[in-house]
Amino acid sequence: MGECAGPGGGGGSVARQERAIRTRRSIVEAAASVFDERGYEAATIGEILTRSGVTKGALYFHFPSKQALAEGVLHEQLAVLSLPPRVCKLQEMVDVGLLTAYRMRRDAVVSAAAKLSLEHGLRAQFGTHLVTAWVDTSEKLLREAQDQGELLPGVDAAESAWLLSAAWTGVQMHSHILVERRDLEERIAALFRHLLPAVAVPAVLGRLVITAERAAQLGAENEEYVVRQARDGAGEEPVTAG
């Protein structure tokens, strides 16, 4: 017999794959909402099952444990936070930071990922991955900016990436504790306006757009980009945070 399927032979496989992707996404979103509201320790598989609307077999097929669910939320954050690449790499770094702030207030996956990385007792288990990814992303963009002449002479890209990441996390935590993140976009924009003069050449610094209003624009762009990526199944390499 031939190896190729007959007419329509591949359609069933594609449909099953699409259903599996939708099922996995619904489970991740349900898990994120429960982790975001209750924290990792208090979250239960039963509540995640109820919110996702899938069977226990389907959930355990995709995620064999609560830890696997948490890891799924952390991984999904990378898909949620994506934008087309920018010509100016410092603007790209700003945009990643502003988009993350915007999504953290509106998307349970992003919010839950942040809480998982900082929750007491879980930092060694989940926090290292997110912090390392965020620092690595910032360092990559800063090195690209350096290659394009956007940074001041003598700037250490690795050191600057570490400090920017730490400062971003500190601002997020303060905003969360004091006002439940209601001012997060404004605070993150202020952070970049204060820190970037230490690394950016004046000509580039003057062209950067660093406002809370831009965060909302990036949110809309991000939604369109994610949908287009999902539809096309390919495209430009996404810009991702953390």
LOTORLO-757256 format. One record per residue: residue in one letter; z, y, x of N, C-alpha, C, O in turn. Coordinates in nm, 3 decimals, padded with zeros to 5 digits, m for minus. Layout:
N
SITE drenro     npz     npy     npx    capz    capy    capx     cpz     cpy     cpx     opz     opy     opx
SITE      A       Z       Y       X       Z       Y       X       Z       Y       X       Z       Y       X
...
END
This chain:
242
SITE drenro     npz     npy     npx    capz    capy    capx     cpz     cpy     cpx     opz     opy     opx
SITE      M  00.000 m00.120  00.084  00.000  00.000  00.000  00.000  00.124  00.088  00.054  00.122  00.199
SITE      G m00.060  00.232  00.039 m00.063  00.356  00.116  00.072  00.423  00.119  00.158  00.394  00.035
SITE      E  00.093  00.511  00.213  00.220  00.580  00.230  00.230  00.703  00.142  00.340  00.752  00.116
SITE      C  00.115  00.753  00.097  00.117  00.877  00.018  00.148  00.845 m00.127  00.105  00.743 m00.181
SITE      A  00.224  00.936 m00.190  00.255  00.917 m00.332  00.132  00.948 m00.414  00.044  01.023 m00.371
SITE      G  00.125  00.891 m00.532  00.015  00.918 m00.624  00.029  01.056 m00.683  00.115  01.133 m00.640
SITE      P m00.056  01.091 m00.782 m00.052  01.223 m00.843  00.088  01.253 m00.897  00.144  01.176 m00.975
SITE      G  00.142  01.366 m00.854  00.273  01.407 m00.901  00.387  01.330 m00.837  00.502  01.349 m00.874
SITE      G  00.355  01.242 m00.741  00.458  01.157 m00.682  00.566  01.233 m00.610  00.680  01.188 m00.603
SITE      G  00.531  01.351 m00.556  00.633  01.428 m00.483  00.710  01.522 m00.570  00.811  01.578 m00.527
SITE      G  00.665  01.542 m00.695  00.730  01.640 m00.781  00.873  01.604 m00.813  00.960  01.691 m00.817
SITE      G  00.897  01.475 m00.837  01.033  01.434 m00.871  01.129  01.459 m00.757  01.243  01.500 m00.779
SITE      S  01.082  01.433 m00.635  01.167  01.455 m00.518  01.201  01.602 m00.501  01.315  01.637 m00.470
SITE      V  01.102  01.688 m00.521  01.125  01.833 m00.509  01.224  01.879 m00.615  01.314  01.958 m00.587
SITE      A  01.205  01.830 m00.738  01.295  01.868 m00.846  01.438  01.824 m00.818  01.533  01.897 m00.843
SITE      R  01.452  01.702 m00.764  01.586  01.654 m00.730  01.649  01.738 m00.621  01.768  01.769 m00.626
SITE      Q  01.569  01.776 m00.523  01.620  01.859 m00.415  01.666  01.995 m00.467  01.770  02.046 m00.426
SITE      E  01.587  02.053 m00.556  01.624  02.183 m00.613  01.752  02.172 m00.695  01.837  02.261 m00.689
SITE      R  01.766  02.063 m00.771  01.889  02.043 m00.848  02.009  02.028 m00.756  02.117  02.080 m00.783
SITE      A  01.989  01.955 m00.646  02.098  01.937 m00.551  02.141  02.069 m00.489  02.260  02.094 m00.469
SITE      I  02.043  02.154 m00.458  02.074  02.286 m00.402  02.151  02.370 m00.502  02.249  02.435 m00.466
SITE      R  02.107  02.368 m00.630  02.177  02.445 m00.733  02.318  02.392 m00.754  02.412  02.469 m00.770
SITE      T  02.333  02.259 m00.754  02.466  02.199 m00.772  02.559  02.239 m00.658  02.673  02.278 m00.680
SITE      R  02.507  02.230 m00.536  02.590  02.266 m00.420  02.631  02.413 m00.428  02.746  02.447 m00.400
SITE      R  02.538  02.498 m00.465  02.568  02.641 m00.474  02.675  02.668 m00.580  02.765  02.749 m00.558
SITE      S  02.666  02.601 m00.696  02.765  02.623 m00.801  02.903  02.577 m00.756  03.004  02.638 m00.792
SITE      I  02.908  02.469 m00.680  03.036  02.420 m00.628  03.095  02.520 m00.529  03.214  02.552 m00.535
SITE      V  03.012  02.569 m00.438  03.059  02.666 m00.338  03.110  02.792 m00.405  03.216  02.844 m00.368
SITE      E  03.037  02.843 m00.504  03.080  02.965 m00.573  03.212  02.943 m00.646  03.299  03.030 m00.646
SITE      A  03.227  02.826 m00.710  03.352  02.795 m00.778  03.467  02.785 m00.679  03.575  02.839 m00.702
SITE      A  03.443  02.716 m00.568  03.546  02.703 m00.465  03.585  02.840 m00.410  03.703  02.868 m00.390
SITE      A  03.486  02.924 m00.386  03.513  03.058 m00.332  03.600  03.138 m00.428  03.693  03.206 m00.385
SITE      S  03.569  03.132 m00.557  03.648  03.209 m00.653  03.792  03.162 m00.658  03.884  03.243 m00.670
SITE      V  03.814  03.030 m00.648  03.949  02.976 m00.651  04.023  03.011 m00.521  04.139  03.053 m00.525
SITE      F  03.957  02.993 m00.406  04.020  03.028 m00.278  04.053  03.178 m00.275  04.159  03.217 m00.226
SITE      D  03.962  03.260 m00.327  03.981  03.405 m00.324  04.102  03.445 m00.409  04.178  03.534 m00.370
SITE      E  04.118  03.381 m00.523  04.226  03.417 m00.615  04.360  03.356 m00.575  04.464  03.421 m00.587
SITE      R  04.359  03.231 m00.529  04.484  03.158 m00.511  04.519  03.128 m00.365  04.632  03.091 m00.334
SITE      G  04.423  03.143 m00.276  04.447  03.102 m00.139  04.416  02.955 m00.122  04.405  02.881 m00.219
SITE      Y  04.401  02.914  00.003  04.359  02.776  00.031  04.464  02.674 m00.013  04.430  02.576 m00.079
SITE      E  04.588  02.696  00.023  04.691  02.596 m00.004  04.711  02.575 m00.153  04.729  02.461 m00.196
SITE      A  04.710  02.681 m00.232  04.736  02.670 m00.376  04.614  02.623 m00.454  04.627  02.578 m00.568
SITE      A  04.496  02.634 m00.396  04.374  02.591 m00.465  04.374  02.440 m00.486  04.422  02.365 m00.401
SITE      T  04.321  02.397 m00.600  04.314  02.254 m00.628  04.170  02.212 m00.656  04.089  02.290 m00.705
SITE      I  04.141  02.087 m00.622  04.008  02.033 m00.651  03.983  02.035 m00.801  03.870  02.060 m00.845
SITE      G  04.087  02.009 m00.880  04.071  02.007 m01.025  04.022  02.139 m01.081  03.933  02.142 m01.166
SITE      E  04.079  02.249 m01.033  04.036  02.380 m01.083  03.894  02.412 m01.035  03.815  02.470 m01.109
SITE      I  03.863  02.373 m00.913  03.727  02.396 m00.864  03.627  02.315 m00.946  03.518  02.364 m00.978
SITE      L  03.663  02.193 m00.981  03.577  02.111 m01.067  03.554  02.179 m01.201  03.441  02.186 m01.250
SITE      T  03.661  02.227 m01.260  03.650  02.292 m01.392  03.557  02.413 m01.386  03.473  02.430 m01.474
SITE      R  03.574  02.495 m01.285  03.492  02.617 m01.276  03.347  02.587 m01.242  03.256  02.657 m01.287
SITE      S  03.325  02.483 m01.164  03.187  02.453 m01.123  03.109  02.385 m01.235  02.987  02.399 m01.243
SITE      G  03.178  02.312 m01.320  03.110  02.241 m01.428  03.033  02.119 m01.385  02.948  02.070 m01.459
SITE      V  03.061  02.067 m01.265  02.993  01.947 m01.216  03.088  01.828 m01.227  03.207  01.845 m01.252
SITE      T  03.035  01.710 m01.208  03.118  01.590 m01.212  03.193  01.574 m01.081  03.155  01.631 m00.979
SITE      K  03.300  01.495 m01.084  03.376  01.469 m00.962  03.288  01.399 m00.859  03.299  01.427 m00.739
SITE      G  03.201  01.310 m00.904  03.112  01.241 m00.811  03.018  01.336 m00.741  02.993  01.323 m00.621
SITE      A  02.966  01.434 m00.818  02.875  01.532 m00.758  02.947  01.617 m00.655  02.893  01.645 m00.547
SITE      L  03.069  01.659 m00.688  03.144  01.742 m00.594  03.171  01.666 m00.465  03.148  01.719 m00.356
SITE      Y  03.220  01.542 m00.476  03.254  01.467 m00.355  03.130  01.421 m00.279  03.138  01.391 m00.160
SITE      F  03.016  01.417 m00.346  02.892  01.386 m00.275  02.860  01.498 m00.175  02.820  01.472 m00.062
SITE      H  02.880  01.622 m00.219  02.849  01.736 m00.133  02.966  01.772 m00.042  02.944  01.812  00.073
SITE      F  03.089  01.758 m00.091  03.207  01.801 m00.016  03.318  01.697 m00.032  03.383  01.692 m00.137
SITE      P  03.341  01.614  00.069  03.437  01.504  00.056  03.584  01.546  00.058  03.671  01.462  00.035
SITE      S  03.614  01.673  00.084  03.753  01.716  00.091  03.763  01.866  00.065  03.663  01.937  00.061
SITE      K  03.887  01.913  00.046  03.908  02.056  00.027  03.871  02.132  00.154  03.819  02.243  00.148
SITE      Q  03.900  02.072  00.269  03.861  02.137  00.394  03.709  02.154  00.402  03.660  02.258  00.446
SITE      A  03.635  02.052  00.360  03.489  02.061  00.360  03.442  02.172  00.266  03.343  02.240  00.295
SITE      L  03.511  02.189  00.154  03.478  02.298  00.061  03.497  02.433  00.128  03.413  02.522  00.117
SITE      A  03.610  02.448  00.199  03.635  02.574  00.268  03.529  02.600  00.374  03.482  02.713  00.390
SITE      E  03.492  02.497  00.446  03.388  02.512  00.548  03.253  02.546  00.483  03.174  02.621  00.540
SITE      G  03.229  02.492  00.364  03.107  02.526  00.290  03.104  02.672  00.251  02.999  02.736  00.257
SITE      V  03.219  02.727  00.212  03.228  02.870  00.178  03.198  02.954  00.302  03.124  03.052  00.294
SITE      L  03.257  02.918  00.415  03.233  02.994  00.538  03.086  02.991  00.577  03.030  03.092  00.618
SITE      H  03.023  02.875  00.563  02.881  02.862  00.598  02.794  02.943  00.501  02.697  03.006  00.543
SITE      E  02.829  02.940  00.373  02.747  03.011  00.273  02.749  03.161  00.296  02.653  03.230  00.260
SITE      Q  02.856  03.212  00.354  02.863  03.355  00.381  02.745  03.402  00.465  02.694  03.512  00.446
SITE      L  02.702  03.317  00.558  02.591  03.353  00.645  02.463  03.373  00.565  02.381  03.459  00.598
SITE      A  02.446  03.292  00.460  02.326  03.306  00.377  02.334  03.429  00.287  02.234  03.493  00.258
SITE      V  02.456  03.460  00.243  02.475  03.574  00.153  02.449  03.706  00.225  02.389  03.797  00.169
SITE      L  02.494  03.717  00.350  02.486  03.842  00.425  02.361  03.843  00.512  02.369  03.815  00.632
SITE      S  02.248  03.873  00.454  02.123  03.874  00.530  02.038  03.994  00.492  02.032  04.036  00.377
SITE      L  01.973  04.049  00.593  01.884  04.164  00.578  01.765  04.147  00.672  01.776  04.074  00.771
SITE      P  01.653  04.212  00.643  01.543  04.210  00.741  01.585  04.279  00.870  01.666  04.372  00.866
SITE      P  01.532  04.238  00.984  01.564  04.304  01.111  01.523  04.451  01.110  01.429  04.490  01.040
SITE      R  01.593  04.532  01.187  01.563  04.675  01.201  01.502  04.702  01.338  01.525  04.627  01.434
SITE      V  01.425  04.809  01.347  01.372  04.852  01.477  01.485  04.903  01.564  01.495  04.867  01.682
SITE      C  01.571  04.988  01.507  01.687  05.041  01.579  01.801  04.940  01.567  01.849  04.914  01.456
SITE      K  01.843  04.885  01.677  01.943  04.778  01.672  02.084  04.830  01.643  02.166  04.757  01.587
SITE      L  02.114  04.954  01.681  02.243  05.010  01.641  02.249  05.033  01.491  02.353  05.013  01.429
SITE      Q  02.138  05.075  01.432  02.135  05.087  01.286  02.152  04.950  01.222  02.217  04.937  01.118
SITE      E  02.093  04.849  01.283  02.107  04.713  01.232  02.253  04.669  01.234  02.302  04.608  01.139
SITE      M  02.323  04.700  01.343  02.464  04.664  01.351  02.546  04.739  01.246  02.635  04.681  01.184
SITE      V  02.518  04.866  01.228  02.585  04.943  01.123  02.558  04.883  00.986  02.649  04.868  00.905
SITE      D  02.432  04.848  00.962  02.395  04.794  00.831  02.465  04.661  00.803  02.506  04.636  00.690
SITE      V  02.478  04.577  00.904  02.550  04.450  00.886  02.695  04.478  00.846  02.748  04.414  00.755
SITE      G  02.757  04.573  00.915  02.897  04.606  00.884  02.915  04.666  00.747  03.009  04.632  00.675
SITE      L  02.826  04.756  00.709  02.835  04.819  00.577  02.805  04.719  00.465  02.871  04.720  00.362
SITE      L  02.705  04.634  00.487  02.672  04.533  00.386  02.789  04.437  00.366  02.821  04.400  00.253
SITE      T  02.852  04.397  00.475  02.966  04.305  00.464  03.078  04.369  00.383  03.140  04.304  00.300
SITE      A  03.104  04.497  00.408  03.206  04.569  00.331  03.169  04.574  00.183  03.254  04.551  00.096
SITE      Y  03.043  04.604  00.155  02.997  04.612  00.017  03.010  04.477 m00.054  03.061  04.470 m00.166
SITE      R  02.965  04.370  00.012  02.968  04.237 m00.049  03.111  04.184 m00.061  03.142  04.109 m00.154
SITE      M  03.198  04.221  00.031  03.334  04.171  00.027  03.406  04.214 m00.100  03.495  04.144 m00.148
SITE      R  03.367  04.327 m00.155  03.428  04.375 m00.280  03.362  04.317 m00.404  03.413  04.333 m00.515
SITE      R  03.248  04.250 m00.388  03.171  04.209 m00.505  03.132  04.062 m00.507  03.087  04.012 m00.610
SITE      D  03.147  03.993 m00.397  03.104  03.855 m00.387  03.221  03.769 m00.343  03.277  03.788 m00.235
SITE      A  03.259  03.673 m00.428  03.375  03.589 m00.399  03.355  03.509 m00.271  03.452  03.481 m00.201
SITE      V  03.232  03.471 m00.240  03.207  03.393 m00.118  03.246  03.474  00.005  03.313  03.421  00.095
SITE      V  03.206  03.599  00.012  03.236  03.683  00.127  03.385  03.714  00.133  03.447  03.709  00.239
SITE      S  03.443  03.747  00.018  03.586  03.777  00.014  03.670  03.656  00.051  03.764  03.667  00.129
SITE      A  03.635  03.540 m00.004  03.710  03.418  00.026  03.699  03.380  00.173  03.797  03.335  00.233
SITE      A  03.580  03.398  00.231  03.562  03.366  00.372  03.655  03.450  00.459  03.715  03.400  00.555
SITE      A  03.667  03.578  00.426  03.758  03.666  00.502  03.902  03.620  00.487  03.977  03.616  00.585
SITE      K  03.941  03.584  00.365  04.079  03.541  00.343  04.108  03.408  00.411  04.218  03.388  00.463
SITE      L  04.013  03.317  00.409  04.032  03.189  00.477  04.054  03.207  00.627  04.131  03.134  00.689
SITE      S  03.985  03.304  00.683  03.995  03.325  00.828  04.125  03.391  00.868  04.165  03.387  00.984
SITE      L  04.194  03.454  00.770  04.316  03.528  00.802  04.441  03.468  00.739  04.552  03.508  00.772
SITE      E  04.424  03.372  00.648  04.539  03.316  00.577  04.635  03.248  00.675  04.593  03.175  00.765
SITE      H  04.763  03.275  00.656  04.865  03.222  00.746  04.857  03.069  00.751  04.851  03.003  00.648
SITE      G  04.856  03.016  00.872  04.851  02.872  00.890  04.711  02.815  00.898  04.694  02.698  00.932
SITE      L  04.609  02.897  00.867  04.472  02.847  00.867  04.385  02.914  00.973  04.269  02.879  00.989
SITE      R  04.440  03.008  01.045  04.357  03.084  01.138  04.296  02.995  01.245  04.179  03.010  01.280
SITE      A  04.375  02.901  01.297  04.321  02.813  01.400  04.213  02.722  01.343  04.120  02.683  01.414
SITE      Q  04.225  02.688  01.213  04.131  02.595  01.150  04.002  02.662  01.108  03.894  02.606  01.126
SITE      F  04.012  02.782  01.051  03.894  02.850  00.996  03.863  02.983  01.063  03.747  03.023  01.070
SITE      G  03.966  03.052  01.113  03.946  03.188  01.161  03.862  03.199  01.286  03.784  03.294  01.300
SITE      T  03.876  03.105  01.377  03.804  03.114  01.504  03.654  03.119  01.483  03.585  03.196  01.549
SITE      H  03.604  03.037  01.391  03.460  03.033  01.366  03.407  03.168  01.321  03.307  03.217  01.374
SITE      L  03.474  03.229  01.223  03.426  03.356  01.170  03.435  03.468  01.274  03.342  03.546  01.290
SITE      V  03.547  03.474  01.343  03.564  03.580  01.443  03.460  03.566  01.553  03.398  03.664  01.594
SITE      T  03.442  03.444  01.601  03.344  03.421  01.708  03.203  03.457  01.662  03.127  03.520  01.736
SITE      A  03.169  03.418  01.539  03.035  03.448  01.487  03.014  03.599  01.475  02.907  03.650  01.507
SITE      W  03.117  03.669  01.427  03.106  03.814  01.411  03.091  03.883  01.547  03.007  03.972  01.562
SITE      V  03.171  03.842  01.644  03.162  03.900  01.778  03.026  03.869  01.840  02.964  03.956  01.901
SITE      D  02.980  03.746  01.825  02.850  03.706  01.883  02.735  03.785  01.821  02.644  03.827  01.892
SITE      T  02.740  03.805  01.690  02.636  03.883  01.623  02.635  04.027  01.675  02.529  04.082  01.704
SITE      S  02.753  04.086  01.686  02.762  04.224  01.735  02.714  04.234  01.879  02.643  04.328  01.915
SITE      E  02.753  04.137  01.962  02.711  04.142  02.102  02.559  04.127  02.114  02.496  04.196  02.195
SITE      K  02.501  04.038  02.035  02.355  04.019  02.038  02.284  04.150  02.004  02.188  04.188  02.071
SITE      L  02.330  04.217  01.899  02.266  04.342  01.858  02.287  04.451  01.962  02.197  04.531  01.987
SITE      L  02.406  04.455  02.021  02.432  04.556  02.124  02.347  04.533  02.248  02.300  04.628  02.310
SITE      R  02.327  04.407  02.286  02.242  04.378  02.402  02.097  04.417  02.373  02.028  04.469  02.461
SITE      E  02.051  04.391  02.251  01.916  04.432  02.214  01.905  04.584  02.214  01.804  04.640  02.256
SITE      A  02.010  04.650  02.165  02.011  04.797  02.167  02.008  04.849  02.311  01.942  04.948  02.341
SITE      Q  02.081  04.781  02.398  02.084  04.820  02.539  01.946  04.806  02.602  01.902  04.893  02.678
SITE      D  01.878  04.697  02.572  01.744  04.676  02.626  01.646  04.782  02.578  01.547  04.811  02.646
SITE      Q  01.673  04.840  02.461  01.584  04.943  02.405  01.628  05.085  02.445  01.569  05.183  02.399
SITE      G  01.729  05.096  02.527  01.773  05.228  02.571  01.857  05.303  02.470  01.864  05.425  02.476
SITE      E  01.921  05.232  02.378  02.001  05.298  02.274  02.146  05.321  02.317  02.217  05.399  02.253
SITE      L  02.191  05.255  02.424  02.330  05.265  02.466  02.345  05.356  02.588  02.254  05.370  02.669
SITE      L  02.461  05.416  02.598  02.494  05.498  02.715  02.501  05.411  02.840  02.531  05.292  02.831
SITE      P  02.474  05.469  02.957  02.486  05.392  03.081  02.629  05.340  03.099  02.726  05.409  03.069
SITE      G  02.638  05.218  03.148  02.769  05.162  03.178  02.839  05.096  03.061  02.949  05.042  03.079
SITE      V  02.780  05.097  02.944  02.844  05.032  02.829  02.843  04.881  02.848  02.739  04.823  02.881
SITE      D  02.956  04.816  02.828  02.968  04.671  02.836  02.950  04.616  02.695  03.037  04.632  02.610
SITE      A  02.838  04.550  02.672  02.806  04.503  02.537  02.909  04.404  02.485  02.948  04.410  02.368
SITE      A  02.952  04.311  02.570  03.049  04.210  02.527  03.183  04.274  02.492  03.243  04.240  02.390
SITE      E  03.230  04.364  02.574  03.357  04.432  02.548  03.348  04.516  02.421  03.439  04.514  02.338
SITE      S  03.239  04.590  02.405  03.222  04.674  02.287  03.214  04.591  02.160  03.269  04.630  02.057
SITE      A  03.147  04.476  02.166  03.136  04.388  02.050  03.274  04.338  02.008  03.305  04.334  01.889
SITE      W  03.355  04.299  02.105  03.490  04.250  02.076  03.573  04.358  02.009  03.640  04.333  01.909
SITE      L  03.569  04.480  02.063  03.650  04.590  02.009  03.600  04.631  01.870  03.681  04.657  01.781
SITE      L  03.469  04.637  01.851  03.416  04.673  01.720  03.454  04.570  01.615  03.490  04.605  01.502
SITE      S  03.447  04.443  01.652  03.485  04.337  01.559  03.632  04.346  01.522  03.669  04.336  01.405
SITE      A  03.717  04.366  01.623  03.860  04.376  01.598  03.893  04.497  01.511  03.976  04.489  01.420
SITE      A  03.827  04.609  01.538  03.851  04.730  01.460  03.805  04.711  01.316  03.873  04.754  01.222
SITE      W  03.688  04.647  01.297  03.638  04.622  01.162  03.738  04.538  01.083  03.769  04.568  00.968
SITE      T  03.789  04.433  01.145  03.886  04.346  01.078  04.013  04.423  01.044  04.069  04.405  00.936
SITE      G  04.059  04.506  01.135  04.178  04.585  01.108  04.160  04.680  00.992  04.249  04.694  00.908
SITE      V  04.046  04.747  00.986  04.017  04.838  00.875  04.014  04.760  00.743  04.069  04.805  00.643
SITE      Q  03.949  04.643  00.745  03.942  04.561  00.624  04.081  04.521  00.576  04.109  04.525  00.456
SITE      M  04.167  04.481  00.668  04.302  04.439  00.631  04.383  04.555  00.576  04.454  04.539  00.476
SITE      H  04.374  04.671  00.639  04.446  04.788  00.589  04.399  04.826  00.449  04.480  04.853  00.361
SITE      S  04.266  04.829  00.430  04.211  04.863  00.300  04.255  04.763  00.194  04.286  04.801  00.081
SITE      H  04.256  04.635  00.231  04.297  04.531  00.136  04.444  04.546  00.098  04.479  04.535 m00.020
SITE      I  04.530  04.571  00.194  04.674  04.581  00.168  04.707  04.707  00.089  04.789  04.704 m00.003
SITE      L  04.643  04.819  00.125  04.681  04.947  00.066  04.617  04.974 m00.070  04.683  05.023 m00.161
SITE      V  04.487  04.942 m00.084  04.419  04.979 m00.208  04.328  04.868 m00.260  04.233  04.895 m00.333
SITE      E  04.357  04.744 m00.222  04.276  04.630 m00.267  04.127  04.649 m00.240  04.043  04.613 m00.322
SITE      R  04.097  04.706 m00.123  03.961  04.726 m00.072  03.878  04.828 m00.150  03.756  04.834 m00.132
SITE      R  03.938  04.906 m00.236  03.859  05.000 m00.317  03.786  05.103 m00.232  03.683  05.155 m00.274
SITE      D  03.839  05.134 m00.114  03.775  05.234 m00.028  03.709  05.172  00.095  03.685  05.240  00.194
SITE      L  03.680  05.042  00.089  03.638  04.971  00.211  03.508  05.027  00.268  03.500  05.046  00.390
SITE      E  03.408  05.054  00.186  03.281  05.106  00.239  03.303  05.240  00.309  03.247  05.263  00.416
SITE      E  03.382  05.329  00.248  03.408  05.459  00.310  03.482  05.443  00.443  03.451  05.513  00.540
SITE      R  03.578  05.352  00.447  03.656  05.332  00.569  03.571  05.270  00.681  03.585  05.309  00.797
SITE      I  03.486  05.177  00.647  03.400  05.115  00.748  03.299  05.217  00.802  03.271  05.219  00.921
SITE      A  03.244  05.299  00.713  03.153  05.405  00.758  03.226  05.499  00.854  03.170  05.537  00.957
SITE      A  03.349  05.535  00.821  03.428  05.623  00.909  03.454  05.556  01.043  03.452  05.622  01.147
SITE      L  03.479  05.426  01.041  03.501  05.353  01.166  03.379  05.366  01.258  03.394  05.399  01.376
SITE      F  03.261  05.340  01.206  03.141  05.350  01.288  03.118  05.492  01.338  03.076  05.512  01.452
SITE      R  03.144  05.591  01.252  03.124  05.731  01.295  03.219  05.768  01.409  03.185  05.850  01.494
SITE      H  03.338  05.707  01.411  03.434  05.736  01.518  03.403  05.660  01.647  03.421  05.715  01.756
SITE      L  03.356  05.537  01.636  03.342  05.453  01.755  03.204  05.461  01.821  03.195  05.449  01.943
SITE      L  03.100  05.479  01.744  02.967  05.473  01.803  02.936  05.584  01.903  02.858  05.560  01.995
SITE      P  02.995  05.705  01.892  02.970  05.804  01.997  03.010  05.757  02.136  02.964  05.812  02.236
SITE      A  03.096  05.657  02.144  03.137  05.604  02.275  03.035  05.511  02.337  03.044  05.480  02.456
SITE      V  02.935  05.466  02.258  02.837  05.370  02.311  02.692  05.415  02.295  02.606  05.372  02.370
SITE      A  02.664  05.501  02.198  02.525  05.536  02.165  02.480  05.662  02.237  02.556  05.757  02.252
SITE      V  02.355  05.662  02.282  02.300  05.785  02.339  02.285  05.887  02.226  02.259  05.849  02.113
SITE      P  02.303  06.017  02.256  02.303  06.118  02.150  02.178  06.117  02.063  02.187  06.137  01.941
SITE      A  02.061  06.094  02.123  01.937  06.098  02.044  01.936  05.989  01.937  01.888  06.012  01.826
SITE      V  01.988  05.872  01.970  01.994  05.763  01.873  02.107  05.787  01.774  02.089  05.766  01.653
SITE      L  02.221  05.831  01.823  02.336  05.856  01.736  02.301  05.954  01.625  02.344  05.936  01.511
SITE      G  02.223  06.056  01.657  02.187  06.155  01.557  02.097  06.103  01.448  02.087  06.163  01.341
SITE      R  02.030  05.989  01.473  01.939  05.934  01.371  02.004  05.826  01.285  01.947  05.785  01.184
SITE      L  02.121  05.780  01.323  02.186  05.672  01.248  02.234  05.721  01.111  02.284  05.833  01.097
SITE      V  02.218  05.636  01.012  02.268  05.665  00.877  02.393  05.581  00.857  02.387  05.458  00.849
SITE      I  02.507  05.649  00.848  02.636  05.579  00.841  02.715  05.638  00.724  02.801  05.724  00.744
SITE      T  02.687  05.592  00.604  02.754  05.644  00.486  02.788  05.531  00.389  02.728  05.424  00.393
SITE      A  02.884  05.557  00.304  02.918  05.460  00.199  02.802  05.444  00.101  02.782  05.336  00.046
SITE      E  02.727  05.551  00.080  02.611  05.543 m00.010  02.507  05.445  00.044  02.442  05.375 m00.033
SITE      R  02.492  05.442  00.175  02.397  05.346  00.233  02.443  05.203  00.205  02.359  05.114  00.188
SITE      A  02.572  05.179  00.201  02.622  05.045  00.173  02.570  04.994  00.039  02.530  04.878  00.028
SITE      A  02.570  05.079 m00.061  02.520  05.039 m00.193  02.370  05.010 m00.188  02.322  04.916 m00.251
SITE      Q  02.296  05.091 m00.113  02.152  05.068 m00.097  02.127  04.935 m00.027  02.035  04.861 m00.062
SITE      L  02.209  04.906  00.072  02.195  04.778  00.145  02.226  04.661  00.054  02.166  04.554  00.066
SITE      G  02.321  04.679 m00.037  02.353  04.573 m00.133  02.233  04.537 m00.217  02.205  04.419 m00.239
SITE      A  02.161  04.638 m00.265  02.041  04.613 m00.345  01.931  04.549 m00.261  01.864  04.456 m00.306
SITE      E  01.914  04.598 m00.138  01.813  04.539 m00.049  01.847  04.394 m00.017  01.759  04.308 m00.014
SITE      N  01.974  04.368  00.006  02.020  04.233  00.038  01.991  04.137 m00.077  01.945  04.025 m00.053
SITE      E  02.016  04.178 m00.200  01.990  04.092 m00.315  01.842  04.055 m00.324  01.808  03.939 m00.347
SITE      E  01.756  04.154 m00.307  01.613  04.129 m00.313  01.568  04.038 m00.198  01.484  03.949 m00.216
SITE      Y  01.624  04.060 m00.081  01.584  03.982  00.037  01.626  03.837  00.023  01.549  03.747  00.056
SITE      V  01.748  03.813 m00.025  01.797  03.676 m00.042  01.712  03.601 m00.144  01.679  03.484 m00.124
SITE      V  01.679  03.669 m00.254  01.594  03.606 m00.356  01.457  03.573 m00.298  01.404  03.464 m00.322
SITE      R  01.401  03.667 m00.222  01.269  03.643 m00.162  01.273  03.529 m00.062  01.181  03.448 m00.056
SITE      Q  01.380  03.523  00.017  01.394  03.414  00.113  01.401  03.279  00.042  01.338  03.182  00.084
SITE      A  01.478  03.275 m00.066  01.493  03.150 m00.141  01.361  03.109 m00.204  01.327  02.991 m00.207
SITE      R  01.285  03.207 m00.254  01.157  03.178 m00.319  01.052  03.134 m00.220  00.978  03.037 m00.243
SITE      D  01.044  03.204 m00.110  00.940  03.174 m00.012  00.975  03.055  00.077  00.886  02.984  00.125
SITE      G  01.104  03.035  00.098  01.147  02.925  00.184  01.120  02.951  00.330  01.136  02.862  00.414
SITE      A  01.078  03.073  00.362  01.049  03.110  00.500  01.041  03.260  00.505  01.055  03.327  00.402
SITE      G  01.018  03.313  00.625  01.005  03.456  00.638  01.066  03.504  00.768  01.081  03.427  00.863
SITE      E  01.101  03.631  00.771  01.158  03.687  00.893  01.295  03.624  00.918  01.363  03.581  00.825
SITE      E  01.333  03.621  01.043  01.465  03.575  01.079  01.567  03.671  01.020  01.561  03.790  01.047
SITE      P  01.662  03.621  00.939  01.755  03.713  00.873  01.859  03.769  00.970  01.896  03.706  01.068
SITE      V  01.903  03.891  00.938  02.016  03.950  01.008  02.140  03.899  00.936  02.150  03.914  00.815
SITE      T  02.233  03.839  01.008  02.352  03.787  00.944  02.477  03.838  01.012  02.477  03.868  01.131
SITE      A  02.583  03.847  00.933  02.712  03.890  00.985  02.809  03.777  00.978  02.813  03.702  00.881
SITE      G  02.888  03.766  01.082  02.997  03.671  01.083  02.952  03.540  01.043  03.031  03.446  01.038
END
